Amino acid sequence: MKRTFFLLLPVILLGADPEATRVKSLVEEARKAWEVPGVGLAIVKDDKTVYLAGHGVRELGKPEPLTEHSIFQIASTTKAMTSAGIAMMVDEGKMGWDDPVRKHLDYFRLADPHADALVTIRDIASHRTGLPRHDVLWIRTGFPREDLIRRMAFAKPSASFRSLYQYQNLMFTSAGEALGHASGQGWDRFIKERIFAPLGMTDSLTAYADMARATNRAMPHTKDKQLPKVAQWGNYDNIGGAGCVASSVSDLSRWLRLQLTGGVYDGTRLVSEKNLRETHTPTMVIRPAPSTSELQPDYTQSSYGMGWQINHYRGEMLIMHSGSLNGFRALITMVPRLKMGFAILANQNGTNLNEALTNTLLDEFLGLPKARDWNAHMLSVVRRNEERDAREKREREEARKKDTKPSLSLSAYVGLYREAAYGDAKVIFEDGKLKIEWAQTKGELEHWQFDTWQLKDGIGLANTLATFSLDAKGVPAKLTLLGQDFVRQ
């Protein structure tokens, strides 16, 4: 394609347009390569939606086509909506980027006393509090938002305050709740009234109950032995401002237009350019992980703003964010210099279709020489990673001391074990077997080696190891599970 691709397009690309045919073929190539049932794509240029379509089906085995209005859970791309909302509150003088978090959320605490004393809205919105992900807390427990945030007072940090970028969803949940308090509306209502309504985002929702009633839903899909399998929508209301929105590519085209115009939509300013730009401005350097460098060899520098990641791709600055929830993948990308953006939604778990298709579109629209087939490249990386994971699993099994026995009788391990942030884990002896109950997880413990067991059939936690530590008297005193130490009560 020529570099002038979008400059020649004043309206939405229609099916008869040769450029639209080209875009459609690229989407279908990617969909086939990655075996994704359905893909939604929106392309915006110069404050106009120039391509908008659904491709494939909403659900495998059913004929209903995916449309531009089919809704997906858009996961962490929600974060930019939260940061845009905070920007609106900064405009109104009701919040400041460097306000202490407790000014707006009085129960917010962190375990590191230095971080606890100094933590600001900017800190929690740029992933620099020192906390690692702790994602299992919101994914597997069903704990409500305030409970999750209160538990962060006890969650163990893994880096010193402001020293390292560490992606942390519950900090953005906290940012959302702070926004809700400062506005007096609550996060959900604020997002609906201040973002969805003025942009005409009529497909978009924040509450699972509303999503469950929607008739034009893309169904999530996972893979079972490499074969796609229909899954169910999950209730992620408890993650709030970090990732609970559902939307369509039609609505996201409107969201892109707001972002690319610096806060103006159809002639009405919703947020100042200054404070919206603050969310796009690098705050923390992202150290390149080997896995990312392998997947994205043309990224030369990456950083995080507030709700957006800033990447440099083949000399072009991109503002983008991905999202992933069980059975869904989302990626929103903007090229500020060209006032161009893409929103890509896919209903397949863990796929890299979104990244591969984005890079393919960038190469085409930026007029860059084709460096590689992005589908083939990223699929090869995925296969190598799968081979590595299988090898590590074999090595773990080979290193297992299968001829060992527990130090004590099984009933001796029974008891209540407690971790301040993660709560209570109950070990029981039932039907001649050890079992464990923690939050929404209940599973059988299968002996692995010595005083270590493997969770056999816990919900989403199968193969997780649980190790008991004995005190000087030979009594179980601690259970190490999910990287946390649960103390026997």
C-alpha positions in Angstrom: 0.0 0.0 0.0 1.0 3.6 -0.5 1.9 5.8 2.4 -1.1 8.0 1.4 -3.6 5.2 2.1 -5.7 7.1 4.7 -5.4 10.5 3.2 -7.5 9.3 0.3 -10.3 8.0 2.4 -13.0 10.4 3.6 -15.5 7.8 4.7 -15.8 4.3 6.0 -14.2 1.8 3.7 -16.9 -0.1 1.8 -16.7 -3.7 0.7 -16.3 -2.6 -3.0 -13.3 -0.5 -2.2 -10.0 -2.2 -3.1 -8.3 -0.9 0.0 -11.1 -2.4 2.1 -10.7 -5.7 0.3 -7.0 -5.6 1.2 -7.7 -5.0 4.9 -10.3 -7.7 4.9 -7.8 -10.2 3.4 -5.2 -9.3 6.0 -7.7 -9.9 8.8 -8.8 -13.2 7.3 -5.2 -14.3 6.9 -4.5 -13.6 10.5 -7.8 -15.2 11.7 -7.0 -18.4 9.7 -3.3 -18.5 10.9 -4.3 -18.1 14.6 -7.5 -20.2 14.4 -9.6 -17.5 16.0 -13.4 -17.8 15.5 -14.1 -14.0 15.4 -12.2 -10.8 15.0 -13.5 -7.2 15.2 -11.5 -4.4 13.7 -11.9 -0.6 13.7 -9.5 1.8 12.0 -9.7 5.6 12.6 -7.8 8.3 10.7 -8.1 12.1 11.0 -11.2 11.9 13.3 -13.0 9.6 10.9 -13.8 5.9 11.2 -12.4 4.5 7.9 -12.8 0.8 8.5 -15.3 -1.0 10.8 -16.2 -4.6 10.6 -16.7 -7.9 12.3 -15.1 -11.0 10.8 -15.9 -14.7 11.4 -18.5 -15.9 14.0 -19.5 -15.0 17.5 -19.4 -18.7 18.6 -17.9 -21.8 17.0 -20.5 -24.2 15.7 -23.2 -21.5 15.4 -24.0 -19.4 12.3 -24.4 -15.9 13.9 -21.8 -13.7 12.3 -19.6 -11.4 14.4 -20.5 -7.7 13.7 -19.0 -4.4 14.5 -21.5 -4.2 17.4 -20.7 -7.6 18.9 -19.4 -7.0 22.5 -16.2 -8.5 24.0 -14.7 -8.2 27.4 -12.0 -5.7 26.7 -10.0 -6.4 29.9 -7.1 -4.1 30.6 -7.9 -1.6 27.8 -10.4 -0.4 30.4 -7.4 1.2 32.3 -7.2 4.1 29.8 -10.9 4.9 30.5 -10.1 5.2 34.2 -7.1 7.4 33.5 -9.1 9.6 31.2 -11.7 9.9 33.9 -9.1 11.0 36.4 -7.9 13.6 33.8 -11.4 15.0 33.7 -11.4 15.3 37.5 -8.0 17.0 37.3 -9.5 19.5 34.9 -12.2 20.2 37.4 -9.8 20.6 40.3 -11.3 17.6 42.1 -8.2 15.4 41.8 -4.5 16.0 41.2 -2.1 13.5 39.5 0.2 13.8 42.6 -2.5 13.7 45.2 -2.0 11.2 48.0 -4.2 8.2 47.2 -5.7 8.4 50.7 -7.0 11.9 49.9 -9.6 10.1 47.8 -9.6 6.6 49.2 -9.1 6.8 53.0 -8.8 3.0 53.5 -5.9 2.6 51.0 -2.7 1.2 52.5 0.5 -0.5 51.4 2.7 -2.8 53.4 5.9 -1.0 52.6 5.8 2.0 55.1 7.8 4.2 52.7 5.4 3.6 49.9 2.4 3.9 52.2 3.5 7.3 53.3 4.2 8.7 49.8 2.0 6.8 47.3 0.1 9.1 44.9 -2.5 8.7 42.1 0.3 8.9 39.6 2.1 6.0 41.3 -0.8 3.6 41.3 -1.7 4.6 37.7 1.9 3.9 36.4 2.6 0.6 38.1 5.5 1.8 40.3 4.4 0.9 43.9 6.7 -2.0 44.3 3.9 -4.6 44.3 3.9 -7.6 41.9 0.7 -8.7 40.2 -1.1 -10.7 43.0 -3.7 -11.4 40.2 -4.9 -14.6 41.8 -6.5 -12.6 44.5 -9.1 -11.0 42.2 -9.3 -13.8 39.6 -9.9 -16.8 41.9 -11.6 -15.3 45.0 -14.6 -13.2 44.1 -13.6 -10.7 46.8 -15.3 -7.3 46.2 -13.4 -4.2 45.2 -13.0 -2.6 48.7 -12.0 -5.9 50.2 -9.3 -6.5 47.6 -8.0 -2.9 48.1 -7.9 -3.4 51.8 -5.9 -6.6 51.4 -3.2 -4.6 49.6 -2.2 -3.3 53.0 -0.8 -6.7 53.7 0.3 -7.9 50.2 4.1 -8.4 49.9 6.0 -6.0 47.7 8.8 -7.4 45.5 10.6 -4.1 44.7 11.3 -0.8 46.4 8.9 2.0 45.9 9.2 3.8 42.5 12.2 1.7 41.5 10.7 -0.6 39.0 7.7 -0.9 36.6 5.6 -3.8 37.7 2.2 -4.3 36.2 -0.4 -4.4 39.0 -4.1 -4.6 38.3 -5.3 -3.9 41.8 -3.6 -0.6 41.9 -5.8 0.4 38.9 -8.8 -0.9 40.7 -7.8 1.5 43.5 -7.4 4.3 41.0 -10.9 3.6 39.7 -12.4 3.7 43.2 -10.6 6.9 43.9 -12.1 8.4 40.8 -15.5 7.2 41.8 -15.1 8.8 45.2 -13.8 12.1 44.0 -16.6 12.4 41.4 -19.3 11.4 43.9 -20.7 9.1 41.3 -18.8 5.8 41.8 -16.6 4.4 39.1 -19.3 2.6 37.1 -21.7 5.5 36.9 -18.9 8.0 36.1 -17.7 5.9 33.1 -21.2 5.5 31.8 -22.2 9.2 32.1 -18.9 10.9 31.4 -17.4 8.6 28.7 -20.0 6.2 27.2 -22.9 8.6 27.0 -21.2 11.6 25.3 -19.4 9.4 22.9 -22.5 7.4 22.0 -20.9 4.2 23.1 -24.3 2.4 23.3 -22.8 -1.1 23.2 -20.5 -0.6 26.2 -21.1 -2.0 29.7 -19.4 -2.1 33.0 -21.5 -4.7 34.9 -21.5 -8.4 34.3 -25.3 -8.7 34.9 -25.9 -6.4 31.9 -23.3 -8.3 29.8 -25.1 -11.5 30.5 -28.3 -10.1 29.1 -26.7 -8.7 25.9 -27.9 -10.5 22.8 -25.0 -9.6 20.5 -22.1 -11.2 22.5 -19.0 -12.7 21.2 -18.4 -15.9 23.1 -14.9 -16.6 24.6 -12.9 -19.5 23.4 -10.0 -21.5 24.9 -7.9 -24.3 23.5 -8.1 -27.9 24.8 -5.3 -30.0 23.3 -4.9 -27.3 20.6 -8.5 -27.4 19.6 -10.7 -24.3 20.2 -13.4 -24.8 22.8 -16.3 -22.5 23.7 -15.9 -21.0 27.2 -18.2 -18.9 29.4 -18.1 -15.2 30.2 -16.5 -14.5 33.5 -17.8 -12.1 36.2 -14.9 -9.6 36.7 -16.9 -6.8 38.3 -14.5 -6.9 41.2 -11.6 -5.6 39.1 -13.5 -2.4 38.3 -11.3 0.3 36.8 -8.6 -2.1 35.9 -10.5 -4.2 33.4 -14.2 -4.9 33.7 -15.6 -3.1 30.6 -17.2 -4.9 27.7 -17.4 -3.1 24.4 -17.5 -3.4 20.6 -15.2 -2.2 17.9 -17.9 0.3 16.8 -17.8 1.9 20.3 -14.0 1.7 20.4 -13.7 3.6 17.2 -15.4 6.5 19.0 -13.1 6.1 22.0 -10.1 6.3 19.5 -11.4 9.4 18.0 -11.6 11.1 21.4 -8.0 10.1 22.2 -6.6 11.1 18.8 -8.2 14.5 18.8 -6.8 15.4 22.2 -10.1 15.2 24.1 -12.6 16.6 21.6 -15.5 14.5 20.2 -17.8 15.9 17.5 -16.8 19.4 18.4 -17.3 19.1 22.1 -14.4 19.0 24.5 -14.7 16.3 27.1 -11.2 16.5 28.6 -8.4 19.0 28.3 -5.6 18.2 25.8 -3.0 18.9 28.6 -4.4 16.3 31.0 -5.2 13.7 28.4 -1.6 14.0 27.1 -0.4 13.4 30.6 -1.9 9.9 30.4 0.1 9.3 27.1 3.4 10.7 28.6 6.1 8.1 29.6 6.4 7.8 33.4 8.2 4.5 33.9 10.7 2.7 31.7 9.7 -0.8 30.9 12.7 -3.1 30.9 12.6 -5.4 27.9 11.8 -9.0 28.9 13.4 -11.7 26.7 9.9 -13.0 25.8 8.7 -9.6 24.6 11.9 -8.9 22.6 11.6 -12.2 20.9 7.9 -11.5 20.0 8.5 -7.9 19.1 12.0 -7.5 17.7 11.3 -4.1 16.2 10.4 -2.4 19.5 13.3 -0.2 20.4 12.0 1.4 23.5 9.0 0.9 25.8 7.6 2.9 28.7 4.3 3.3 30.6 2.2 6.4 31.0 -1.0 6.1 32.9 -3.3 3.5 31.4 -1.2 3.5 28.2 2.0 1.9 27.1 4.3 3.9 24.8 6.3 1.8 22.3 8.7 2.8 19.5 8.1 0.5 16.5 10.5 0.9 13.5 11.0 4.6 14.3 7.3 5.3 14.9 5.9 6.2 18.4 2.9 4.2 19.3 0.5 4.7 22.2 -1.2 1.4 23.0 -2.6 -1.1 25.5 -3.5 -4.7 25.4 -6.1 -6.7 27.4 -6.6 -10.3 28.2 -9.3 -12.2 30.1 -10.4 -15.8 29.8 -11.2 -16.3 26.2 -10.8 -12.7 25.0 -7.9 -10.6 23.7 -8.0 -6.9 23.0 -5.4 -4.4 21.6 -5.8 -0.7 21.0 -3.1 1.1 19.1 -2.6 4.8 18.2 -0.1 6.4 15.8 -0.2 10.0 17.1 1.8 11.5 14.3 -0.7 10.3 11.7 -3.8 10.7 13.9 -4.5 7.1 13.2 -5.6 4.2 15.4 -6.7 0.5 15.4 -8.9 -1.4 17.8 -8.7 -5.2 17.4 -10.8 -7.6 19.4 -10.5 -11.4 19.3 -12.5 -14.1 21.0 -9.7 -16.6 21.6 -7.7 -17.1 24.7 -4.0 -16.2 24.7 -3.8 -15.6 21.0 -1.2 -13.1 19.6 -3.4 -12.4 16.6 -3.9 -8.9 17.8 -0.2 -8.1 17.9 0.6 -9.8 14.6 -2.3 -8.1 12.8 -1.4 -4.7 14.3 2.2 -5.0 13.1 1.0 -6.1 9.6 -1.3 -3.1 9.4 1.4 -0.7 10.6 3.8 -1.9 8.0 1.2 -1.5 5.3 -0.1 1.9 6.4 3.3 3.5 7.3 4.6 2.5 3.9 7.4 0.5 5.5 9.3 -2.3 3.7 7.9 -5.7 4.8 10.4 -7.0 7.3 8.7 -10.3 8.0 5.5 -12.2 7.9 4.2 -11.3 11.4 1.8 -14.2 11.7 4.5 -16.7 10.8 7.1 -15.0 13.1 4.9 -14.8 16.2 3.5 -18.3 15.7 7.0 -19.6 15.6 7.8 -17.8 18.9 4.6 -19.2 20.4 5.6 -22.8 19.4 9.1 -22.4 20.8 7.5 -21.1 24.1 5.2 -24.1 24.1 8.1 -26.5 23.6 10.0 -24.7 26.3 7.1 -25.0 28.7 6.7 -28.7 27.9 10.4 -29.3 28.4 10.3 -27.5 31.8 7.3 -29.6 32.8 9.2 -32.8 31.9 12.3 -31.6 33.8 10.2 -30.8 36.9 8.7 -34.3 36.7 12.1 -35.9 36.2 13.5 -34.0 39.2 10.6 -35.2 41.4 11.6 -37.5 44.2 8.9 -40.0 43.7 10.0 -42.6 46.3 9.6 -40.2 49.2 6.8 -40.0 51.8 5.3 -37.3 54.0 7.0 -36.7 57.3 3.7 -37.2 59.2 0.4 -39.0 58.9 -2.0 -37.2 56.6 -4.3 -36.1 59.4 -1.4 -34.2 61.1 -1.4 -31.6 58.3 -5.1 -30.8 58.8 -5.8 -27.3 60.0 -6.5 -23.7 59.2 -3.6 -21.7 57.6 -3.8 -17.9 57.3 -2.0 -15.3 55.2 -2.9 -11.6 55.9 -3.7 -10.6 52.3 -4.8 -14.0 50.9 -7.0 -15.0 53.8 -7.6 -18.5 55.1 -6.7 -21.8 53.5 -8.3 -24.8 55.1 -6.7 -28.3 54.9 -9.0 -31.2 55.5 -8.8 -35.0 55.5 -11.6 -36.5 53.6 -12.1 -39.9 52.0 -8.6 -40.9 52.9 -7.1 -37.9 51.1 -5.9 -34.4 51.9 -7.9 -31.6 50.4 -7.6 -27.8 50.5 -10.2 -25.0 50.5 -9.2 -21.5 49.7 -11.6 -18.7 48.6 -13.5 -20.2 45.6 -11.0 -23.1 45.2 -11.5 -26.6 46.5 -9.2 -29.3 45.3 -7.5 -32.6 46.2 -3.9 -32.5 47.2 -1.8 -35.3 45.5 1.5 -36.1 47.1 4.4 -34.8 45.1 7.5 -35.3 47.3 8.6 -35.0 50.9 6.1 -32.5 52.5 5.0 -31.1 49.2 1.7 -31.8 47.5 0.2 -30.8 44.1 -3.2 -29.4 43.8 -4.9 -31.9 41.5 -8.2 -30.4 40.5 -8.5 -26.9 42.0 -10.4 -24.4 39.9 -7.8 -22.9 37.6 -5.0 -23.9 40.0 -4.3 -27.4 38.9 -0.6 -28.5 39.3 0.0 -25.7 41.8 2.4 -26.9 44.5 1.7 -26.6 48.2 4.5 -27.2 50.7 4.2 -27.7 54.5 7.0 -26.6 56.8 7.5 -28.2 60.2 8.6 -26.4 63.3 11.2 -27.5 65.8 8.7 -29.9 67.4 7.9 -31.5 64.1 4.5 -29.9 63.8 3.2 -28.3 60.5 3.6 -24.6 61.2 3.4 -23.1 57.7 1.9 -23.8 54.3 3.5 -22.2 51.2 1.0 -21.8 48.5 0.7 -19.4 45.5 4.1 -18.0 46.5 2.6 -16.9 49.9 3.3 -18.2 53.4 0.1 -19.2 55.2 0.7 -19.6 59.0 -1.1 -22.4 60.9 -3.6 -21.0 63.4 
